[in-house]
């Protein structure tokens, strides 16, 4: 894996996601789905929504 620096374009990746309205749907979200169309902010919340 190449080292990233400030200002570098992020490599493409996919993460699992959940849409909850109007019904629950599990989806895969890819960075390439948004590249050039929207700004993307990725935030991690370890243990969010868990009983720990």
PQR file of N, CA, C, O and H, with PARSE charges and radii, in Angstrom:
ATOM      1  N   UNK A   1       0.849  -1.179   0.000 -0.4000 1.5000
ATOM      2  CA  UNK A   1       0.000   0.000   0.000 -0.0000 2.0000
ATOM      3  C   UNK A   1       0.894   1.242   0.000  0.5500 1.7000
ATOM      4  O   UNK A   1       1.842   1.328   0.780 -0.5500 1.4000
ATOM      5  N   UNK A   2       0.596   2.179  -0.856 -0.4000 1.5000
ATOM      6  CA  UNK A   2       1.384   3.403  -0.967 -0.0000 2.0000
ATOM      7  C   UNK A   2       1.050   4.353   0.182  0.5500 1.7000
ATOM      8  O   UNK A   2      -0.077   4.383   0.676 -0.5500 1.4000
ATOM      9  H   UNK A   2      -0.174   2.109  -1.490  0.4000 1.0000
ATOM     10  N   UNK A   3       2.028   5.105   0.583 -0.4000 1.5000
ATOM     11  CA  UNK A   3       1.835   6.089   1.637 -0.0000 2.0000
ATOM     12  C   UNK A   3       1.067   7.289   1.088  0.5500 1.7000
ATOM     13  O   UNK A   3       1.359   7.764  -0.009 -0.5500 1.4000
ATOM     14  H   UNK A   3       2.943   5.080   0.181  0.4000 1.0000
ATOM     15  N   UNK A   4       0.089   7.780   1.844 -0.4000 1.5000
ATOM     16  CA  UNK A   4      -0.685   8.955   1.435 -0.0000 2.0000
ATOM     17  C   UNK A   4      -0.151  10.199   2.134  0.5500 1.7000
ATOM     18  O   UNK A   4       0.336  10.141   3.263 -0.5500 1.4000
ATOM     19  H   UNK A   4      -0.149   7.395   2.735  0.4000 1.0000
ATOM     20  N   UNK A   5      -0.254  11.318   1.440 -0.4000 1.5000
ATOM     21  CA  UNK A   5       0.146  12.603   1.995 -0.0000 2.0000
ATOM     22  C   UNK A   5      -1.032  13.569   1.893  0.5500 1.7000
ATOM     23  O   UNK A   5      -1.962  13.352   1.115 -0.5500 1.4000
ATOM     24  H   UNK A   5      -0.650  11.366   0.523  0.4000 1.0000
ATOM     25  N   UNK A   6      -0.981  14.634   2.683 -0.4000 1.5000
ATOM     26  CA  UNK A   6      -2.029  15.655   2.637 -0.0000 2.0000
ATOM     27  C   UNK A   6      -2.165  16.146   1.199  0.5500 1.7000
ATOM     28  O   UNK A   6      -1.177  16.493   0.552 -0.5500 1.4000
ATOM     29  H   UNK A   6      -0.226  14.811   3.314  0.4000 1.0000
ATOM     30  N   UNK A   7      -3.388  16.171   0.714 -0.4000 1.5000
ATOM     31  CA  UNK A   7      -3.658  16.639  -0.639 -0.0000 2.0000
ATOM     32  C   UNK A   7      -3.724  15.532  -1.672  0.5500 1.7000
ATOM     33  O   UNK A   7      -4.173  15.769  -2.794 -0.5500 1.4000
ATOM     34  H   UNK A   7      -4.191  15.890   1.240  0.4000 1.0000
ATOM     35  N   UNK A   8      -3.285  14.314  -1.321 -0.4000 1.5000
ATOM     36  CA  UNK A   8      -3.376  13.181  -2.247 -0.0000 2.0000
ATOM     37  C   UNK A   8      -4.831  12.760  -2.412  0.5500 1.7000
ATOM     38  O   UNK A   8      -5.635  12.888  -1.489 -0.5500 1.4000
ATOM     39  H   UNK A   8      -2.920  14.122  -0.410  0.4000 1.0000
ATOM     40  N   UNK A   9      -5.154  12.264  -3.582 -0.4000 1.5000
ATOM     41  CA  UNK A   9      -6.478  11.686  -3.798 -0.0000 2.0000
ATOM     42  C   UNK A   9      -6.558  10.356  -3.053  0.5500 1.7000
ATOM     43  O   UNK A   9      -5.608   9.572  -3.065 -0.5500 1.4000
ATOM     44  H   UNK A   9      -4.501  12.160  -4.332  0.4000 1.0000
ATOM     45  N   UNK A  10      -7.679  10.110  -2.416 -0.4000 1.5000
ATOM     46  CA  UNK A  10      -7.865   8.858  -1.687 -0.0000 2.0000
ATOM     47  C   UNK A  10      -8.051   7.707  -2.664  0.5500 1.7000
ATOM     48  O   UNK A  10      -8.688   7.873  -3.704 -0.5500 1.4000
ATOM     49  H   UNK A  10      -8.451  10.746  -2.407  0.4000 1.0000
ATOM     50  N   UNK A  11      -7.500   6.543  -2.339 -0.4000 1.5000
ATOM     51  CA  UNK A  11      -7.732   5.381  -3.194 -0.0000 2.0000
ATOM     52  C   UNK A  11      -9.189   4.937  -3.072  0.5500 1.7000
ATOM     53  O   UNK A  11      -9.837   5.195  -2.058 -0.5500 1.4000
ATOM     54  H   UNK A  11      -6.983   6.408  -1.494  0.4000 1.0000
ATOM     55  N   UNK A  12      -9.690   4.284  -4.086 -0.4000 1.5000
ATOM     56  CA  UNK A  12     -11.069   3.803  -4.033 -0.0000 2.0000
ATOM     57  C   UNK A  12     -11.201   2.733  -2.959  0.5500 1.7000
ATOM     58  O   UNK A  12     -10.286   1.935  -2.756 -0.5500 1.4000
ATOM     59  H   UNK A  12      -9.164   4.074  -4.909  0.4000 1.0000
ATOM     60  N   UNK A  13     -12.332   2.714  -2.276 -0.4000 1.5000
ATOM     61  CA  UNK A  13     -12.615   1.694  -1.277 -0.0000 2.0000
ATOM     62  C   UNK A  13     -14.124   1.528  -1.178  0.5500 1.7000
ATOM     63  O   UNK A  13     -14.881   2.375  -1.653 -0.5500 1.4000
ATOM     64  H   UNK A  13     -13.076   3.362  -2.441  0.4000 1.0000
ATOM     65  N   UNK A  14     -14.557   0.439  -0.562 -0.4000 1.5000
ATOM     66  CA  UNK A  14     -15.980   0.171  -0.352 -0.0000 2.0000
ATOM     67  C   UNK A  14     -16.192  -0.175   1.116  0.5500 1.7000
ATOM     68  O   UNK A  14     -15.356  -0.831   1.737 -0.5500 1.4000
ATOM     69  H   UNK A  14     -13.942  -0.249  -0.177  0.4000 1.0000
ATOM     70  N   UNK A  15     -17.318   0.275   1.662 -0.4000 1.5000
ATOM     71  CA  UNK A  15     -17.681  -0.023   3.051 -0.0000 2.0000
ATOM     72  C   UNK A  15     -19.148  -0.435   3.097  0.5500 1.7000
ATOM     73  O   UNK A  15     -19.949   0.025   2.283 -0.5500 1.4000
ATOM     74  H   UNK A  15     -17.997   0.808   1.157  0.4000 1.0000
ATOM     75  N   UNK A  16     -19.504  -1.306   4.051 -0.4000 1.5000
ATOM     76  CA  UNK A  16     -20.907  -1.654   4.199 -0.0000 2.0000
ATOM     77  C   UNK A  16     -21.668  -0.485   4.823  0.5500 1.7000
ATOM     78  O   UNK A  16     -21.122   0.247   5.649 -0.5500 1.4000
ATOM     79  H   UNK A  16     -18.853  -1.680   4.712  0.4000 1.0000
ATOM     80  N   UNK A  17     -22.909  -0.315   4.432 -0.4000 1.5000
ATOM     81  CA  UNK A  17     -23.738   0.747   4.972 -0.0000 2.0000
ATOM     82  C   UNK A  17     -25.155   0.273   5.176  0.5500 1.7000
ATOM     83  O   UNK A  17     -25.544  -0.792   4.698 -0.5500 1.4000
ATOM     84  H   UNK A  17     -23.353  -0.909   3.761  0.4000 1.0000
ATOM     85  N   UNK A  18     -25.924   1.075   5.891 -0.4000 1.5000
ATOM     86  CA  UNK A  18     -27.325   0.752   6.160 -0.0000 2.0000
ATOM     87  C   UNK A  18     -28.160   1.994   5.928  0.5500 1.7000
ATOM     88  O   UNK A  18     -27.842   3.068   6.439 -0.5500 1.4000
ATOM     89  H   UNK A  18     -25.607   1.941   6.279  0.4000 1.0000
ATOM     90  N   UNK A  19     -29.227   1.852   5.159 -0.4000 1.5000
ATOM     91  CA  UNK A  19     -30.250   2.888   5.006 -0.0000 2.0000
ATOM     92  C   UNK A  19     -31.422   2.441   5.872  0.5500 1.7000
ATOM     93  O   UNK A  19     -31.839   1.285   5.794 -0.5500 1.4000
ATOM     94  H   UNK A  19     -29.486   0.980   4.744  0.4000 1.0000
ATOM     95  N   UNK A  20     -31.956   3.331   6.688 -0.4000 1.5000
ATOM     96  CA  UNK A  20     -33.000   2.922   7.632 -0.0000 2.0000
ATOM     97  C   UNK A  20     -34.396   3.400   7.283  0.5500 1.7000
ATOM     98  O   UNK A  20     -35.363   2.973   7.913 -0.5500 1.4000
ATOM     99  H   UNK A  20     -31.618   4.270   6.751  0.4000 1.0000
ATOM    100  N   UNK A  21     -34.526   4.275   6.294 -0.4000 1.5000
ATOM    101  CA  UNK A  21     -35.871   4.763   5.966 -0.0000 2.0000
ATOM    102  C   UNK A  21     -36.081   4.706   4.469  0.5500 1.7000
ATOM    103  O   UNK A  21     -35.149   5.052   3.744 -0.5500 1.4000
ATOM    104  H   UNK A  21     -33.740   4.622   5.781  0.4000 1.0000
ATOM    105  N   UNK A  22     -37.190   4.311   3.959 -0.4000 1.5000
ATOM    106  CA  UNK A  22     -38.406   3.921   4.692 -0.0000 2.0000
ATOM    107  C   UNK A  22     -38.317   2.515   5.275  0.5500 1.7000
ATOM    108  O   UNK A  22     -39.083   2.186   6.181 -0.5500 1.4000
ATOM    109  H   UNK A  22     -37.947   4.030   4.548  0.4000 1.0000
ATOM    110  N   UNK A  23     -37.410   1.676   4.784 -0.4000 1.5000
ATOM    111  CA  UNK A  23     -37.200   0.373   5.413 -0.0000 2.0000
ATOM    112  C   UNK A  23     -35.701   0.116   5.472  0.5500 1.7000
ATOM    113  O   UNK A  23     -34.934   0.784   4.778 -0.5500 1.4000
ATOM    114  H   UNK A  23     -36.788   1.943   4.047  0.4000 1.0000
ATOM    115  N   UNK A  24     -35.277  -0.827   6.278 -0.4000 1.5000
ATOM    116  CA  UNK A  24     -33.855  -1.121   6.448 -0.0000 2.0000
ATOM    117  C   UNK A  24     -33.311  -1.811   5.197  0.5500 1.7000
ATOM    118  O   UNK A  24     -33.856  -2.814   4.738 -0.5500 1.4000
ATOM    119  H   UNK A  24     -35.900  -1.370   6.842  0.4000 1.0000
ATOM    120  N   UNK A  25     -32.239  -1.259   4.664 -0.4000 1.5000
ATOM    121  CA  UNK A  25     -31.560  -1.840   3.505 -0.0000 2.0000
ATOM    122  C   UNK A  25     -30.064  -1.839   3.771  0.5500 1.7000
ATOM    123  O   UNK A  25     -29.507  -0.827   4.197 -0.5500 1.4000
ATOM    124  H   UNK A  25     -31.796  -0.444   5.038  0.4000 1.0000
ATOM    125  N   UNK A  26     -29.417  -2.958   3.524 -0.4000 1.5000
ATOM    126  CA  UNK A  26     -27.955  -3.031   3.631 -0.0000 2.0000
ATOM    127  C   UNK A  26     -27.380  -2.779   2.245  0.5500 1.7000
ATOM    128  O   UNK A  26     -27.814  -3.381   1.263 -0.5500 1.4000
ATOM    129  H   UNK A  26     -29.869  -3.780   3.178  0.4000 1.0000
ATOM    130  N   UNK A  27     -26.406  -1.889   2.174 -0.4000 1.5000
ATOM    131  CA  UNK A  27     -25.823  -1.504   0.889 -0.0000 2.0000
ATOM    132  C   UNK A  27     -24.301  -1.496   0.989  0.5500 1.7000
ATOM    133  O   UNK A  27     -23.744  -1.555   2.085 -0.5500 1.4000
ATOM    134  H   UNK A  27     -26.054  -1.400   2.972  0.4000 1.0000
ATOM    135  N   UNK A  28     -23.640  -1.423  -0.147 -0.4000 1.5000
ATOM    136  CA  UNK A  28     -22.205  -1.208  -0.200 -0.0000 2.0000
ATOM    137  C   UNK A  28     -21.985   0.177  -0.798  0.5500 1.7000
ATOM    138  O   UNK A  28     -22.500   0.488  -1.872 -0.5500 1.4000
ATOM    139  H   UNK A  28     -24.093  -1.374  -1.037  0.4000 1.0000
ATOM    140  N   UNK A  29     -21.226   0.994  -0.105 -0.4000 1.5000
ATOM    141  CA  UNK A  29     -20.952   2.356  -0.553 -0.0000 2.0000
ATOM    142  C   UNK A  29     -19.505   2.408  -1.025  0.5500 1.7000
ATOM    143  O   UNK A  29     -18.597   2.004  -0.298 -0.5500 1.4000
ATOM    144  H   UNK A  29     -20.808   0.742   0.767  0.4000 1.0000
ATOM    145  N   UNK A  30     -19.288   2.902  -2.237 -0.4000 1.5000
ATOM    146  CA  UNK A  30     -17.937   3.006  -2.793 -0.0000 2.0000
ATOM    147  C   UNK A  30     -17.573   4.482  -2.970  0.5500 1.7000
ATOM    148  O   UNK A  30     -18.406   5.294  -3.373 -0.5500 1.4000
ATOM    149  H   UNK A  30     -20.025   3.231  -2.828  0.4000 1.0000
ATOM    150  N   UNK A  31     -16.337   4.808  -2.667 -0.4000 1.5000
ATOM    151  CA  UNK A  31     -15.874   6.177  -2.860 -0.0000 2.0000
ATOM    152  C   UNK A  31     -16.039   6.591  -4.316  0.5500 1.7000
ATOM    153  O   UNK A  31     -16.387   7.737  -4.598 -0.5500 1.4000
ATOM    154  H   UNK A  31     -15.661   4.148  -2.339  0.4000 1.0000
ATOM    155  N   UNK A  32     -15.796   5.681  -5.227 -0.4000 1.5000
ATOM    156  CA  UNK A  32     -15.895   6.008  -6.656 -0.0000 2.0000
ATOM    157  C   UNK A  32     -17.314   6.408  -7.064  0.5500 1.7000
ATOM    158  O   UNK A  32     -17.496   7.053  -8.096 -0.5500 1.4000
ATOM    159  H   UNK A  32     -15.514   4.750  -4.997  0.4000 1.0000
ATOM    160  N   UNK A  33     -18.329   6.033  -6.262 -0.4000 1.5000
ATOM    161  CA  UNK A  33     -19.706   6.458  -6.552 -0.0000 2.0000
ATOM    162  C   UNK A  33     -19.862   7.977  -6.415  0.5500 1.7000
ATOM    163  O   UNK A  33     -20.765   8.562  -7.012 -0.5500 1.4000
ATOM    164  H   UNK A  33     -18.181   5.510  -5.423  0.4000 1.0000
ATOM    165  N   UNK A  34     -18.990   8.612  -5.633 -0.4000 1.5000
ATOM    166  CA  UNK A  34     -19.107  10.038  -5.341 -0.0000 2.0000
ATOM    167  C   UNK A  34     -17.987  10.872  -5.942  0.5500 1.7000
ATOM    168  O   UNK A  34     -18.091  12.098  -5.981 -0.5500 1.4000
ATOM    169  H   UNK A  34     -18.256   8.136  -5.148  0.4000 1.0000
ATOM    170  N   UNK A  35     -16.927  10.241  -6.407 -0.4000 1.5000
ATOM    171  CA  UNK A  35     -15.754  10.970  -6.905 -0.0000 2.0000
ATOM    172  C   UNK A  35     -16.152  11.930  -8.028  0.5500 1.7000
ATOM    173  O   UNK A  35     -16.766  11.528  -9.016 -0.5500 1.4000
ATOM    174  H   UNK A  35     -16.843   9.245  -6.376  0.4000 1.0000
ATOM    175  N   UNK A  36     -15.794  13.199  -7.859 -0.4000 1.5000
ATOM    176  CA  UNK A  36     -16.090  14.218  -8.857 -0.0000 2.0000
ATOM    177  C   UNK A  36     -17.497  14.786  -8.783  0.5500 1.7000
ATOM    178  O   UNK A  36     -17.819  15.724  -9.513 -0.5500 1.4000
ATOM    179  H   UNK A  36     -15.295  13.526  -7.057  0.4000 1.0000
ATOM    180  N   UNK A  37     -18.348  14.235  -7.910 -0.4000 1.5000
ATOM    181  CA  UNK A  37     -19.736  14.721  -7.808 -0.0000 2.0000
ATOM    182  C   UNK A  37     -20.035  15.354  -6.458  0.5500 1.7000
ATOM    183  O   UNK A  37     -20.793  16.321  -6.379 -0.5500 1.4000
ATOM    184  H   UNK A  37     -18.086  13.473  -7.317  0.4000 1.0000
ATOM    185  N   UNK A  38     -19.443  14.811  -5.389 -0.4000 1.5000
ATOM    186  CA  UNK A  38     -19.732  15.288  -4.037 -0.0000 2.0000
ATOM    187  C   UNK A  38     -18.460  15.255  -3.212  0.5500 1.7000
ATOM    188  O   UNK A  38     -17.538  14.493  -3.503 -0.5500 1.4000
ATOM    189  H   UNK A  38     -18.827  14.026  -5.453  0.4000 1.0000
ATOM    190  N   UNK A  39     -18.416  16.094  -2.169 -0.4000 1.5000
ATOM    191  CA  UNK A  39     -17.338  15.990  -1.190 -0.0000 2.0000
ATOM    192  C   UNK A  39     -17.689  14.872  -0.218  0.5500 1.7000
ATOM    193  O   UNK A  39     -18.859  14.665   0.107 -0.5500 1.4000
ATOM    194  H   UNK A  39     -19.166  16.713  -1.933  0.4000 1.0000
ATOM    195  N   UNK A  40     -16.675  14.155   0.240 -0.4000 1.5000
ATOM    196  CA  UNK A  40     -16.898  13.020   1.136 -0.0000 2.0000
ATOM    197  C   UNK A  40     -16.084  13.224   2.403  0.5500 1.7000
ATOM    198  O   UNK A  40     -14.896  13.541   2.348 -0.5500 1.4000
ATOM    199  H   UNK A  40     -15.725  14.322  -0.024  0.4000 1.0000
ATOM    200  N   UNK A  41     -16.741  13.038   3.552 -0.4000 1.5000
ATOM    201  CA  UNK A  41     -16.064  13.056   4.846 -0.0000 2.0000
ATOM    202  C   UNK A  41     -16.265  11.678   5.453  0.5500 1.7000
ATOM    203  O   UNK A  41     -17.395  11.204   5.576 -0.5500 1.4000
ATOM    204  H   UNK A  41     -17.706  12.780   3.597  0.4000 1.0000
ATOM    205  N   UNK A  42     -15.174  11.041   5.829 -0.4000 1.5000
ATOM    206  CA  UNK A  42     -15.233   9.717   6.423 -0.0000 2.0000
ATOM    207  C   UNK A  42     -14.913   9.845   7.902  0.5500 1.7000
ATOM    208  O   UNK A  42     -13.844  10.333   8.267 -0.5500 1.4000
ATOM    209  H   UNK A  42     -14.257  11.425   5.729  0.4000 1.0000
ATOM    210  N   UNK A  43     -15.832   9.411   8.753 -0.4000 1.5000
ATOM    211  CA  UNK A  43     -15.637   9.495  10.203 -0.0000 2.0000
ATOM    212  C   UNK A  43     -15.798   8.112  10.809  0.5500 1.7000
ATOM    213  O   UNK A  43     -16.698   7.361  10.431 -0.5500 1.4000
ATOM    214  H   UNK A  43     -16.701   9.015   8.456  0.4000 1.0000
ATOM    215  N   UNK A  44     -14.934   7.781  11.741 -0.4000 1.5000
ATOM    216  CA  UNK A  44     -14.995   6.499  12.433 -0.0000 2.0000
ATOM    217  C   UNK A  44     -15.505   6.727  13.846  0.5500 1.7000
ATOM    218  O   UNK A  44     -15.075   7.662  14.522 -0.5500 1.4000
ATOM    219  H   UNK A  44     -14.203   8.391  12.048  0.4000 1.0000
ATOM    220  N   UNK A  45     -16.414   5.882  14.292 -0.4000 1.5000
ATOM    221  CA  UNK A  45     -16.951   5.942  15.640 -0.0000 2.0000
ATOM    222  C   UNK A  45     -16.824   4.550  16.251  0.5500 1.7000
ATOM    223  O   UNK A  45     -17.798   3.798  16.272 -0.5500 1.4000
ATOM    224  H   UNK A  45     -16.763   5.123  13.743  0.4000 1.0000
ATOM    225  N   UNK A  46     -15.638   4.197  16.750 -0.4000 1.5000
ATOM    226  CA  UNK A  46     -15.462   2.863  17.330 -0.0000 2.0000
ATOM    227  C   UNK A  46     -16.460   2.619  18.458  0.5500 1.7000
ATOM    228  O   UNK A  46     -16.661   3.470  19.324 -0.5500 1.4000
ATOM    229  H   UNK A  46     -14.847   4.808  16.733  0.4000 1.0000
ATOM    230  N   UNK A  47     -17.060   1.480  18.429 -0.4000 1.5000
ATOM    231  CA  UNK A  47     -18.014   1.026  19.440 -0.0000 2.0000
ATOM    232  C   UNK A  47     -19.296   1.852  19.495  0.5500 1.7000
ATOM    233  O   UNK A  47     -20.056   1.731  20.456 -0.5500 1.4000
ATOM    234  H   UNK A  47     -16.897   0.789  17.725  0.4000 1.0000
ATOM    235  N   UNK A  48     -19.552   2.674  18.506 -0.4000 1.5000
ATOM    236  CA  UNK A  48     -20.807   3.427  18.487 -0.0000 2.0000
ATOM    237  C   UNK A  48     -21.959   2.448  18.295  0.5500 1.7000
ATOM    238  O   UNK A  48     -21.864   1.504  17.510 -0.5500 1.4000
ATOM    239  H   UNK A  48     -18.935   2.772  17.725  0.4000 1.0000
ATOM    240  N   UNK A  49     -23.009   2.676  18.996 -0.4000 1.5000
ATOM    241  CA  UNK A  49     -24.231   1.873  18.910 -0.0000 2.0000
ATOM    242  C   UNK A  49     -24.019   0.430  19.363  0.5500 1.7000
ATOM    243  O   UNK A  49     -24.733  -0.469  18.919 -0.5500 1.4000
ATOM    244  H   UNK A  49     -23.087   3.442  19.634  0.4000 1.0000
ATOM    245  N   UNK A  50     -23.046   0.202  20.243 -0.4000 1.5000
ATOM    246  CA  UNK A  50     -22.833  -1.142  20.776 -0.0000 2.0000
ATOM    247  C   UNK A  50     -23.041  -1.115  22.278  0.5500 1.7000
ATOM    248  O   UNK A  50     -23.083  -0.047  22.889 -0.5500 1.4000
ATOM    249  H   UNK A  50     -22.466   0.932  20.604  0.4000 1.0000
ATOM    250  N   UNK A  51     -23.168  -2.270  22.859 -0.4000 1.5000
ATOM    251  CA  UNK A  51     -23.421  -2.367  24.291 -0.0000 2.0000
ATOM    252  C   UNK A  51     -22.143  -2.252  25.130  0.5500 1.7000
ATOM    253  O   UNK A  51     -22.208  -2.289  26.359 -0.5500 1.4000
ATOM    254  H   UNK A  51     -23.134  -3.137  22.363  0.4000 1.0000
ATOM    255  N   UNK A  52     -20.979  -2.112  24.474 -0.4000 1.5000
ATOM    256  CA  UNK A  52     -19.725  -2.041  25.233 -0.0000 2.0000
ATOM    257  C   UNK A  52     -19.399  -0.645  25.673  0.5500 1.7000
ATOM    258  O   UNK A  52     -18.375  -0.425  26.321 -0.5500 1.4000
ATOM    259  H   UNK A  52     -20.927  -2.082  23.476  0.4000 1.0000
TER
END
